[in-house]
Structure formats: C-alpha cells, structure tokens
Amino acid sequence: MEHRWIFLSVGVGALMSAIGVSVVNIVLPVVSRDFGVDVSTIEWVITVYLLIVSGLLLSFGRLGDLRGHKVVYLTGLTILVFAAPLCGLAQNAPMLIATRALQALGAAMVFSNSPAILTKNFPATQRGQVLGLQSMMTYLGLTIGPSLGGWLTTQFSWRAVFFINLPLGLLALWLGARFIPRDAPAESRESFDVMGAVTFIVALVLLLFALNQGHAWGWTSPAILAMLVAALLLGALFLRIEQSVPSPMLDLTLFQRRLFSAATVSAVANYICIYSTLFLMPFYLIQARGLSAAQAGLLLTAQPFVMAISAPISGALSDKIGSRLLATTGMLLLAFGTLGLARLGVEASLNDVVVALALVGLGTGLFTSPNNSALMGAAPRHRQGIAASVLATARNGGMVLGVGLAGAIFSTVQTQLGGTLFDAISAGLLAAAVVALLGAATSAVRG
C-alpha cells in the first residue's frame, strides 16, 4: 500500500507537468496572433523552457543524490505552482517567455528526481512496470492537455490554460510531502561540483541556442560560429573537469556501459522526432487546415492516448523480455507514423491524421518505458540521481533540437525556397522520420 502512495505522489506530479507542456503547444498559434508576433518569436515560449531545463537537469539530479531527492522534488513543485498564474497574466511575448523560464527552473528539479524516487523505492523486478505507469501518467496529461487547452482557449482565453495546474500542483505537493520517504543523502561526504555544473550549463545553452537560431541568423554568421566554438571548448573543459575532480557532477564511467550510452542516444532521437511533430502539427491543423484550437486539440489527443495505453504494457513486458526488441520496434513504428504525417496534404481526411498520430503514439509508448528502465537499471544505486538527470537531459535536449530542427526547416522552405505551408511542414516531418530511423539503429545495438 505504501508503494502505491509513493507512485501516486510522483504520478500526479508527472500528470501536472505533462498538462503544463501540452497546453502550451496547442495555444501557440493563438498566442502568436494575440501578441502580433511571428513564429520565430513565439517559438521561444517553448525554447527558453527547454534550454533552461536542459541546462539544469544534471545539477539538480546530482543535488538530489547529495541532499535527498524528496526535498529537491518538492521545491520544484512549489516553483511550478507559483509560476503557473504568472504565465497566465503575461501582457506580452517577453513577459510570457520570462515566466516560462521560471517554470523551467521548477521543472528541472521535478524531472531530474522523480525517476530516482521511483527507482529507489521499488524493487528491480518492478522497475519497468512502475516507470511505465509513470509514463502512462505523463501521456495521460498529454492526452488531456491539448483538448482541454483548446476548449479553454475557445471558451475563455489562452490565458486560462496556465491556471489549470494550480489544483493539481497543490495536490502533488501535499501527496509528496506526506508519502514520499525522506531519503538520506547517498554520499554525504561528497561535495557538489560547482565548476562542472557552471561549465556544463553554459556549454549546453550556447550549443542549443546556436542550433536553434542558426537558420535565422545564418549558419556562417560570426555570432553563431562564435557560440558553436565556445560551446565546443567549454564542453571539452567540462569533460576534463569531470575526469579530474573527486566528486564529479556527471560520472562519465556510466557511458562506458553500452546499454546506458545506447539508451541515451536513442532517447535523444526519440524526442527530436516527437517534438518536431508536436511543434509542426498545430500549424498544420490550425493554419493550414483551418481547424479551431479546440478541434485541433481533440485530434492531437490520439497520439498521447495511445501512448498512455501502450507505455505501461511495454514497461511490464520489458521486465520479462528485456528492452532491446520493444524499444527498437517502437522507434521503427515512430518513424513510419511520422512519415505518414509528412505525406498528409490539404485533401487528407481527418481519419488519416488520427491513424498517423496513433501510430506515432504506439511507437513512442513501446519505446519509452523499456528504454527508461534499461537506462536507470544500468546505473548503480548511488548514481540514480545522475542517471535520472541524464535521461531527462536527453529528453529535453532532444526537445530543443526537435523544435530547432523543425523551425529551421519550416522557415527555410517557406522563406528561402518559396515553398508552401504544406511543403514546409512536410519537409520538417520527413527530417524527423529520418532521425527516428537512426534512433532505431542505435537501439538495436544496445546489447
């Protein structure tokens, strides 16, 4: 019974976080029109969130190992609850972007510690199952979010979508404080690697920012080249620091395990593909096909709905048959589903849209739980916080790269190649399908 309450505590937090992410995606075209800004500007509502989350995940995961995962997790939930209404009250695009940055701070604390809490409190024989159930809660939030966000936007305003996380956030805080065991620091005599943390954050943010803005500023512009070079040098310095300090923020020996490294690369590919799809499909449905936000949101629920069903099943199966077959099959299905979306045109029926989205959801659901379980299981118990933050960094880094890739192709096809809106969306989705095929290849060789 105690285990069920621990899972529910983390599961409600996952549900809240997923709703918070998915409602933002569906209202972006409406917010863009309301504030009178273009796609490249409003894209920062997503990008700044993902940049900050990605940069801080390793730091907060390591902090959880040193100070206890519960306290860091609950602090993150508190920040999320505080930031949600601030987003809804934003008066312009810069204010919305700034409040989303505050949300990202809390989200990094939650994402980097929740898998570690579950892995530490459940036996290894149930790891795939419980992580699958957590994925189910996440996908349930992704299912609810678009339709609820579209309905709230149609009935009231896009601002209303940011207030729906208040009751869920307060519930998650109460459950977490009441039922999550207070874990003692795993290695109390180890210190926090401040130099490694700062170097990693700056290097990753510079890299992701350059990749995101390269198409807008020009890949050979001095600013982009300077950021890429600086990111490369700082990345090399970070690796040098981690090899020399006694208590590294990132234990590089984890990547010597083929299962851990292959699962990480596959996760990055998975989220590049998924977030390219999540970014492009609202523009296809709302701007290209003329659907309302509510109609588009309802259609987009097909993907997370199937994910919510398949994730716990694949997680339980991975406890019995391993992760490689399920994860590789999932990535292949994701590639075919994304290819189906890329082939949609103005004459495509809505049933065709739903089928392709469902196939994307099935592939993702089959992949995520076994892959997460394999990655977490490949790390020793005293490195669970680092493993969880590597997993979350792979997810959020993949998301940033997905938005950047989709945005770059979308803008290039429309502005430089003179393509139509359909051409731009299709090109972005085709690139995402190729990335998913690469992810299937890395998953197949995990051992």
C-alpha positions in Angstrom: 0.0 0.0 0.0 2.8 2.4 0.9 4.3 1.8 -2.6 1.1 2.8 -4.2 1.0 6.1 -2.4 4.6 6.8 -3.4 3.8 6.1 -7.0 0.6 8.3 -6.8 2.7 11.2 -5.4 5.1 11.1 -8.3 2.4 10.3 -10.8 0.3 13.4 -10.0 3.5 15.5 -10.5 4.1 13.8 -13.8 0.4 14.4 -14.8 0.7 18.1 -13.9 3.9 18.6 -15.7 2.6 17.0 -18.9 -0.5 19.0 -18.9 1.6 22.2 -18.5 3.7 21.3 -21.5 1.0 20.1 -23.9 -1.4 23.0 -23.3 1.3 25.5 -24.3 1.9 23.7 -27.6 -1.7 23.9 -28.7 -2.2 27.6 -27.9 1.0 28.9 -29.6 -0.7 29.9 -32.8 -3.4 31.7 -30.9 -0.8 33.5 -28.6 1.2 34.4 -31.7 -1.8 36.1 -33.3 -2.9 37.8 -30.0 0.6 39.3 -29.3 1.2 40.1 -33.0 4.5 38.2 -33.3 5.8 35.7 -35.8 6.6 32.0 -35.4 10.3 32.5 -34.8 9.5 34.8 -31.8 6.7 32.7 -30.2 8.9 29.6 -30.6 10.9 31.0 -27.7 8.0 30.2 -25.3 9.0 26.6 -25.8 12.7 27.0 -26.5 13.5 29.1 -23.4 11.8 26.5 -21.2 13.7 23.6 -22.8 17.0 25.4 -22.7 16.8 26.2 -19.0 15.5 22.7 -18.1 18.2 21.0 -20.2 21.0 23.1 -18.7 20.0 22.5 -15.0 18.9 18.8 -15.0 22.3 17.4 -14.3 22.9 19.9 -11.5 19.6 19.1 -9.8 20.0 15.4 -10.3 23.4 15.5 -8.6 22.0 17.7 -5.9 19.3 15.1 -5.3 21.9 12.5 -4.8 23.8 14.7 -2.3 20.9 16.3 -0.3 18.0 13.9 -0.9 15.7 13.6 -3.9 12.5 14.4 -1.9 13.5 17.9 -0.9 14.6 18.9 -4.4 11.5 17.4 -6.0 9.1 19.3 -3.6 11.0 22.5 -4.1 10.5 22.1 -7.9 6.8 21.5 -7.4 6.5 24.7 -5.3 8.1 26.8 -8.0 5.8 25.3 -10.7 2.7 26.1 -8.7 3.9 29.7 -8.1 4.9 30.3 -11.8 1.7 29.0 -13.5 -0.5 32.0 -12.8 2.3 34.4 -13.7 2.3 32.9 -17.2 -1.4 33.4 -17.5 -1.1 37.1 -16.5 1.7 37.9 -19.0 0.9 41.0 -21.1 3.3 40.5 -24.0 5.6 37.8 -25.5 8.8 38.8 -23.5 6.8 38.5 -20.2 5.4 35.1 -21.2 8.9 33.9 -22.1 10.3 35.2 -18.8 7.7 33.4 -16.7 8.2 30.2 -18.7 11.8 30.5 -17.7 10.8 30.5 -14.1 8.6 27.4 -14.7 11.6 25.7 -16.3 13.6 26.1 -13.0 11.0 24.1 -11.1 10.5 21.6 -13.9 14.2 20.8 -13.9 14.0 19.9 -10.2 11.0 17.7 -10.7 12.2 15.9 -13.9 15.7 15.1 -12.6 14.5 13.5 -9.4 11.1 11.7 -10.0 12.6 8.6 -11.7 15.2 8.3 -9.0 12.5 8.4 -6.3 10.6 5.6 -8.0 13.7 3.5 -8.8 14.9 3.7 -5.2 11.5 2.8 -3.6 10.5 -0.1 -5.9 12.3 -3.4 -6.4 14.3 -4.0 -9.6 11.7 -6.6 -10.7 9.1 -3.9 -10.9 11.2 -1.1 -12.3 9.9 -1.3 -15.9 6.3 -1.6 -14.7 6.5 1.4 -12.4 8.3 3.6 -14.9 5.8 2.5 -17.5 3.0 3.6 -15.2 4.7 6.9 -14.7 4.9 7.3 -18.4 1.2 6.5 -18.5 0.5 9.4 -16.2 2.7 11.6 -18.4 0.9 10.6 -21.5 -2.5 10.9 -19.8 -1.5 14.6 -19.2 -0.5 14.9 -22.8 -3.9 13.4 -23.8 -5.9 15.7 -21.6 -3.8 18.9 -22.3 -4.5 19.6 -26.0 -8.3 19.1 -25.8 -8.6 20.9 -22.5 -6.4 23.7 -23.6 -8.2 24.0 -26.9 -11.6 24.1 -25.2 -10.4 26.7 -22.6 -9.0 28.8 -25.3 -12.2 28.7 -27.3 -14.5 29.3 -24.4 -12.4 31.8 -22.4 -8.8 32.8 -23.4 -5.5 31.1 -23.9 -4.6 32.6 -20.5 -6.9 30.2 -18.8 -4.7 27.2 -19.8 -2.0 28.3 -17.4 -4.3 28.2 -14.3 -5.4 24.6 -14.6 -2.2 23.4 -13.0 -2.8 25.1 -9.7 -5.1 22.5 -8.1 -3.0 19.6 -9.5 0.2 21.2 -8.2 -1.2 21.7 -4.7 -2.4 18.1 -4.7 1.0 16.9 -5.8 2.8 18.9 -3.1 0.6 17.5 -0.4 0.9 13.9 -1.6 4.7 14.3 -2.0 5.2 15.8 1.5 3.0 13.2 3.1 4.0 9.9 1.4 7.4 10.2 -0.3 10.0 8.8 2.2 12.7 11.3 3.1 15.8 9.8 1.7 19.2 10.3 3.3 21.9 11.7 1.1 23.6 8.8 -0.7 27.1 10.1 -0.2 27.1 12.8 2.4 30.9 13.3 2.3 30.9 14.1 -1.4 30.8 17.8 -2.5 28.8 19.4 -5.2 30.8 20.0 -8.4 30.2 23.8 -8.9 32.8 24.2 -11.7 31.4 21.3 -13.6 27.8 22.5 -13.2 28.5 26.0 -14.4 30.6 24.8 -17.3 28.0 22.3 -18.4 25.1 24.8 -18.2 26.9 27.5 -20.2 28.2 25.0 -22.9 24.8 23.3 -23.4 22.9 26.6 -23.5 25.3 28.1 -26.1 25.1 24.9 -28.2 21.3 24.6 -28.2 20.9 28.4 -28.7 23.2 28.3 -31.7 21.4 25.2 -33.2 18.1 26.9 -32.6 18.9 30.2 -34.2 21.3 29.1 -36.9 18.6 29.2 -39.6 17.5 32.7 -38.6 20.9 34.4 -38.2 22.8 32.3 -40.8 24.9 29.3 -40.0 28.1 31.1 -41.0 27.3 34.3 -39.1 30.0 35.4 -36.6 27.6 35.1 -33.7 26.6 31.5 -34.5 30.2 30.4 -35.2 31.4 32.0 -32.0 28.8 30.3 -29.9 29.5 26.9 -31.5 33.2 27.2 -30.9 32.7 28.4 -27.3 30.3 25.5 -26.7 32.9 23.0 -28.1 35.7 24.4 -25.9 33.6 24.5 -22.8 32.3 21.0 -23.5 35.9 19.8 -23.7 36.7 21.7 -20.5 33.7 20.1 -18.8 34.9 16.6 -19.7 38.3 17.4 -18.3 36.9 18.7 -15.1 34.7 15.6 -14.6 37.7 13.3 -15.1 39.8 15.2 -12.5 37.5 16.1 -9.6 36.9 13.6 -6.9 33.1 14.1 -6.9 32.0 14.8 -10.5 28.6 16.1 -11.4 28.5 13.6 -14.2 30.0 10.2 -13.7 31.5 9.5 -17.1 32.1 5.9 -16.3 28.3 5.3 -16.8 28.8 5.9 -20.6 31.3 3.0 -20.7 28.3 0.7 -20.4 26.9 0.2 -23.9 23.4 -0.2 -22.6 23.5 3.1 -20.9 25.1 5.1 -23.8 22.9 3.5 -26.4 19.7 4.1 -24.4 20.7 7.8 -24.0 21.3 8.3 -27.7 18.1 6.6 -28.6 16.2 8.8 -26.2 17.6 11.9 -27.8 16.5 10.7 -31.3 13.0 9.8 -29.9 12.4 13.3 -28.5 13.8 15.1 -31.6 11.2 13.3 -33.6 8.3 13.7 -31.1 8.9 17.4 -30.5 9.3 18.1 -34.2 5.8 16.6 -34.6 4.3 18.4 -31.6 5.7 21.7 -32.9 4.5 21.3 -36.5 1.1 19.6 -36.2 -0.8 22.5 -34.6 0.3 24.7 -37.5 -0.9 22.0 -40.0 -4.2 21.7 -38.3 -5.0 25.3 -37.4 -3.3 27.4 -40.0 -3.1 25.0 -43.0 -6.4 23.2 -42.5 -8.4 26.0 -40.8 -9.5 24.0 -37.7 -10.2 25.7 -34.4 -7.9 25.3 -31.4 -10.5 23.0 -29.8 -10.8 20.8 -32.9 -7.0 20.6 -33.3 -6.6 19.8 -29.6 -9.1 17.0 -29.8 -7.4 15.4 -32.9 -3.9 15.7 -31.3 -5.1 13.6 -28.3 -4.9 10.5 -30.5 -1.1 10.3 -30.1 -0.8 10.6 -26.2 -3.9 8.5 -25.7 -2.3 5.5 -27.5 0.9 6.3 -25.7 -0.9 6.1 -22.3 -2.2 2.6 -23.2 1.0 1.1 -24.6 3.6 2.5 -22.2 2.6 0.5 -19.0 2.2 -2.6 -21.1 5.6 -2.3 -22.7 7.1 -1.4 -19.3 5.8 -4.6 -17.7 6.9 -6.7 -20.7 10.4 -5.2 -20.5 10.8 -6.7 -17.0 10.3 -10.1 -18.6 11.9 -10.0 -22.1 14.3 -7.0 -21.9 14.3 -3.7 -23.6 16.0 -4.1 -27.0 13.2 -5.6 -29.1 10.5 -3.4 -27.6 12.5 -0.2 -27.9 13.7 -0.9 -31.4 10.2 -1.8 -32.7 8.9 1.3 -31.1 11.4 3.6 -32.9 10.6 1.9 -36.2 6.8 2.5 -35.7 7.6 6.1 -34.7 9.5 6.6 -38.0 6.6 5.1 -40.1 4.0 7.2 -38.2 5.9 10.4 -38.8 6.4 9.6 -42.4 2.6 9.1 -42.6 2.1 12.6 -41.2 4.6 14.1 -43.7 2.5 12.7 -46.6 -0.7 14.5 -45.4 -2.0 17.2 -47.7 -4.9 19.5 -47.9 -7.2 16.7 -49.1 -6.2 14.2 -46.4 -9.1 13.1 -44.3 -9.1 13.7 -40.6 -9.2 9.9 -40.1 -5.8 9.7 -41.9 -4.5 12.3 -39.4 -5.7 10.3 -36.4 -4.3 7.0 -37.7 -0.8 8.5 -38.3 -0.9 10.2 -34.9 -1.9 6.9 -33.3 1.0 5.1 -34.9 3.4 7.8 -33.6 1.9 7.3 -30.2 2.2 3.5 -30.3 5.8 3.7 -31.3 6.6 6.1 -28.6 4.7 4.1 -26.0 6.6 0.9 -26.9 9.9 2.7 -26.8 9.9 4.9 -23.7 9.2 2.6 -20.8 11.7 -0.1 -21.7 14.3 2.4 -22.7 13.9 4.4 -19.4 14.0 1.1 -17.4 17.2 0.0 -19.2 19.0 3.3 -18.6 18.1 3.6 -15.0 18.9 -0.1 -14.4 22.4 0.3 -15.9 23.4 2.9 -13.2 24.3 1.9 -9.6 22.1 2.9 -6.8 24.2 5.8 -5.6 24.1 7.3 -9.1 20.4 7.1 -9.6 20.0 10.9 -9.5 22.7 11.3 -12.2 21.1 8.6 -14.3 17.7 10.2 -14.0 19.1 13.6 -14.9 20.9 12.1 -17.9 17.6 10.7 -19.0 15.8 14.0 -18.6 18.6 15.9 -20.3 18.4 13.5 -23.3 14.6 14.2 -23.3 14.8 18.0 -23.1 17.9 18.3 -25.2 16.1 16.3 -27.9 13.1 18.5 -27.5 15.1 21.6 -28.1 16.8 20.1 -31.1 13.4 18.9 -32.4 11.9 22.4 -32.2 15.1 23.9 -33.7 15.2 21.4 -36.5 11.5 21.7 -37.3 11.7 25.5 -37.1 14.8 25.7 -39.2 13.4 23.5 -42.0 10.0 25.2 -41.8 11.4 28.7 -42.1 14.0 27.8 -44.8 11.4 26.1 -47.0 9.0 29.0 -46.8 11.2 32.0 -46.9 14.3 30.9 -48.9 12.9 28.1 -51.1 9.5 29.6 -51.8 7.6 26.5 -50.6 4.0 26.5 -49.4 2.9 26.0 -45.8 2.3 22.3 -46.6 5.8 21.9 -48.2 7.4 23.4 -45.1 5.5 21.2 -42.7 6.1 18.1 -44.7 9.9 18.7 -45.0 10.2 19.1 -41.2 8.3 15.8 -40.6 10.4 13.9 -43.2 13.6 15.0 -41.4 12.0 13.8 -38.1 11.3 10.4 -39.6 14.9 10.0 -40.6 16.0 10.8 -37.1 13.7 8.2 -35.7 15.2 5.6 -38.1 18.7 6.5 -36.7 17.3 6.0 -33.2 16.1 2.6 -34.1 19.6 1.7 -35.3 21.2 2.8 -32.0 18.5 1.0 -30.0 19.2 -2.3 -31.9 22.9 -2.4 -31.0 22.3 -1.7 -27.2 23.1 -5.3 -26.2 
